């Protein structure tokens, strides 16, 4: 009981914070929640189909690769040297390679 009286302000602050969060969600939260039972087979992949149609309409101008700016680009990539491979079966017990 002493702990409760000592931490009364902390407890009241936590309760007030929870109530404020609940009130905020009630008044300002979005009301349009999509319930899985309301989903149809057509609505599930609709965004994917829209993206696919949008990507089909994209065209790349091939003259980009002949411009002086593109031809002046420098390749700074480095080759990764071959490294020794690990164990043939990493899940085998140690010493049974």
Secondary structure, 3 states (H helix, E strand, C coil): CHHHHHCHHHHHHHHHHHHHHHHHHHHHCCCCCCCHHHCCHHHHCHHHHHHHHHHHCCCCCHHHHHCHHHHCCCCCCCCCCCCCCCCCCCCCCCCCC
